[in-house]
Amino acid sequence: MSDNPLAVEVAGMALPNPIIAASGTFGFGPEYAPYVNLARLGAVAAKGVSWDPWPGNPPPRVWETAAGLLNSIGLQNPGVEVFCREDLPFLRRAQTRVIANVIGRTIDEYARVVERLEREAGIDAIEVNISCPNVKEGGISFGQDPDHAAAVTRAVRAVTRRPVIVKLSPNVSDPVAIAQAVAAAGADALSAINTVIGMAIDLKRRRPALGAVTGGLSGPAIKPIALRVVWEVAQSVHIPIIGIGGIESAEDVVEFLMAGATAVMMGTVTFRDPGRMEAVIEALPATLRALGFECVRDAIGAAQGFCEEARP
């Protein structure tokens, strides 16, 4: 076992610390390279890539809220071939662990993207965004139905030897059912949560603030929701969970660890403070010690013991 108190393992990936740059907010890496030492991060989750280029949604695409950010980017990306040719070589040179995020409108599209990525070196894991609309099922998100979520997971699992991480949506009545379905279908880990659907009104223009009307809410406002999902899912599956949602401090990280996460992703906060992830990595050892933990592994699931204590 490593002497590094921050070291963790997620689905076979050995990470030097539990801080991962979240997919979407971090682009493909070069955007933040002038401000962040990518090699120091636990890993980088690249922006989602599809088989063909996706143009994204009409503007306006972002809108600041009282405690977060609404975005309606629409998963714009240049397609998997451009990612492999232009972005992946940069990430390899950065000497960081790389999580490739994949998206698709059909199960076959997901599988084709992962098959293409399987031919490339320098990818440590695949993160599957199941919040995409399933065009063959009337537009319902893959992540809103256990059977659809499991079908995507099985298709991806069949074409890769790398760890498969499935990213859970909070926009469902029972995230535990989705988590159990994808775990049974072969997921090696889960990331939770994706953004929460919301909207805002532009008072001066008298219309929705976002071009697509609704968007995904991220930032501190969704942290309690994310913690709840991680807590519930951690008690229902036996695979690692990466916590996401409003994480800004070392204390936030430890909350997610105690709720049952093994690692975390940070995103929205880096828009206003690109160096925040490195600052959290610096602060985490002292924060752990102050709370009575010698290392990250000791904190994982520490609050789950409450369930046993609360039983008569």
N, C-alpha and C positions, 0 to 999 in steps of 0.2 A: 504494500500500500504506500502511496506517495506521502512524503513528509510535508507536502504543501497543504496547509489547513483549508485552502479554498478549492482543492481539487475535487471533482465529481465525475461520475460516469453516467452517461445517458445512452441507453440502448447500445452499449458497446463503445461509444465515443468517449475517450478520455479527455476531459476538458480541464484546463488549468484553473478555471474559476467558473462560477455558475452564471456569469453575465454574458448574454447573447444579444447581438444587435438584431432587432426585430425586422421581419420581412416587410417591405413596403416603405417604411420610413427611412431606411438606410440606403435605398437605391441598390446599386450593384457594387458599392465599395469606393470607387474613385471620388464620389461626391464628398465623402467624409475623410478621405485619406489625409488631406492637409491639416486636419484638426484632431484626428484620433490615430493612435498606434494600433492598427488592426490586429497585429500579432499578440497584443496584450489581452484582447478580449477572449472570452471563453469560446466564442464562435461568431460567425456572421451568417445570418439568414438572408439570402439575396432576395431581391424583389421577384415576385411571381412571374414565371415564364409559361407561355402557351406554345402550341405547335406553330401557329401562324401569328403574325403581329396583330395586336389588338389596339384600336385607336383610342379607346377610353371614352369617357362621358363628356358631354358639352360643358363649357364653363358657365358660371363659376364652379370651381371644384373644391374649394376649402372655405371653411367659415369657423372663426374662433368662437367658442362658447365660454360661459363663465368658469367652467372647470375642465376644459378639454378642447377638443378640435373635432369638427365634422369634416369628413372628406368624401368626395364622390369622384375619385380618380377613374374608377371603372376598370381597374387592373390593366391600364395601358402598359404595353411592353413591346419590345421589338421582335419577339419570337425566339424560340430556342436556338436556332442556328446562329443568330447574332450574339446571343448570350455565350454560346460555346466558342465562337470565334473571337469576340472582342472583350467580354467581361470576365469570363472564367480565367483566362491567362493572367489578368491583373490580380485576381484573388489568390491564385497559386503563388505569385511572386510576393504577395503580402504575408505569406507564411502564417495564415490563420486557418482555423477549421471552417469549412464551408458547408452550409446547409442550403441546398437548392430547393426553392419553393416552386411547386408546379400547379397549374390551373388548367381547366378545360371545360368545354360545354357539353361534352359527352364522355362516357367512360372510355371509349376508344381513344379520344384525344389525350386524356390523362396518361394512358398506357404508352401512347406513341411518344409523348414528351419524355417520359421516364426511360423508355428504351433508348432514345437518342442520348440522354445524359449518361446512360450506363456505359457508353463507349468512351467517356471522358475521364481522365485522371483528375485528382484534386477535389473531388466531391466526397464529403464525409457522411452525409445523410440526405434523405429526401423528405421535405415537408409538403404535405398534400393539403391544399386549401380546398375544403369541401363546401365553402360558402358560395361557389359559383352556381348560376342557374342551369338546370338540366334541360336543355332545349328539347329533348325527346319526351319529357314528362311535363310539358306545359309551363316550364320556367321555374318550377319549384327548386329550391336550393338542394343540392346533394346532401348538405349537412342537416336538413330538416327532417329527414326520414331515415330511420335505422337501416332499412334494407338497401336504400340507395347509397348511403354512406359506406356500408359494408361492401357493396359491389365495387365501388371505386377502390377501396382498400385492397380487396382481393386482386383486382386487375393490376394495380401497381406492385403489389407484393410478388406477383407472378413474374415480373420482368426485371426485378432488381435484386442484387445481393446486398445492397446497402440498407442501413436502418431506415425504416419508414415511420415518419412522425405525422400523425393526422391532426390538423388544426381544427378545433371544435368551435362551432358557432354558438353564441349565447342566445340567439334569436329563435329558441325552441322552448317548448314547454318542459321537456325532460332531457337535459344534456347527458344525464347518466345513461339513459337508454342508448344514445348515440355512441357514447364512450364504450359501453359494453359491446356493442355491435362491431365497432371497428377493431377493438381488441381481439374479439373472437375471429375476425377476418384476417388477422395477421399483422396488425400495427405493432411496432416495437415501442412506441412512445406516443404521447399526446401533447399538444400545445393548446393552452386554454387561457384566455379566450380571444376570438376574433372581435372585431368592433361590434358595437350595439347600434341597431338601426335607429336613426333619429332624423330630425329636420329642424330648420329655423326659418323665420320669416324676415325678409328684408323690409323694414317698415317704410322706408322712403320709396322703394320701388313697388311696394304693395304686391309682392309675389314671393314665392319660396326663394330662399337665399342661394340654394344650390341649383345648378342647371338641370340636374336629374331629380330634383325635388327632395329626395331623401338621400342620406349618406350614412357613413359609419362613424359613430362617436367613439373617440379614444381619449386617453388622458386620465387624470385623477378621478373624474366623475364616475368611471366604470370600475375603479379598483374594488369596491365592495362586492360588485357583481362577480368579478373575476375570482376573488377570494372564495366566494360561496361556491362557485362551480368547481374550483380546484379542490376544495374541502370535500364536496359531495362525491366527485369523481374518484378522488384518492381512496375513498372507502369502498369503492365498487369495482376497481380494476387493480391488477397487479403488474402494471407496466409504468415506467416513469412518466411524470408530468412536468412540462415546462410551463410555468405560470407567466401570463401576460396580462397587463391592464393597469395603467396608471402608476407604474413603478418609477419612483424618482430618487429614492434614498436607500441607504444600507438597511435602515429599519424596515422599509417596505419589502426589501428582498427577504429579510428574515421572517416577516409575516407569511409570505408565500411559502417559504421553506417549511415553517411550522404547520401550515395548513396541509402540506403533503407534496409540494412541488420539489423536484430535484434540482432544477435550474430555473432561470427566469429570462424573459426577453424584455428589453427596454426599447421604446420607440419614440413616442410623441415628445417626451421631454428633450430629446436630442435636437429638435428643431430650434429651441431657444438656447440650449446649452449643449453643443456638440461634445464637450468634454465630460459630460455628466457620468457616462458609463465608467470611464477610468477613475473618476473621483469616487464612485461607489465601490469599485474594486479596492481602492486604497483604504476606504473607511471600513470595509466589511470585517477584517480580522478583529479590530478593536470592538466593533459593535457586537460581534459574536461573543467575545470574551466577557463583555459587560453584561450579557444576558446569560452567562453560565455555560456557553458552548465552546469546546476546544476547536471545533472545525465545522465546516458546512454540513458534513454528513451527520453530525450529532443533532443538528437542528431539524433535519428532514422529518416531517410528521410529528414533531414534538407536541404540538397541540392536540393531535388526535387522541392522546391518552386521556383527554378530558371526557371522551365518550365512555371510557371504562369507569372513570371515577364517578360519573353522573348516574350510572346504573345503580338501582337499589340493591 
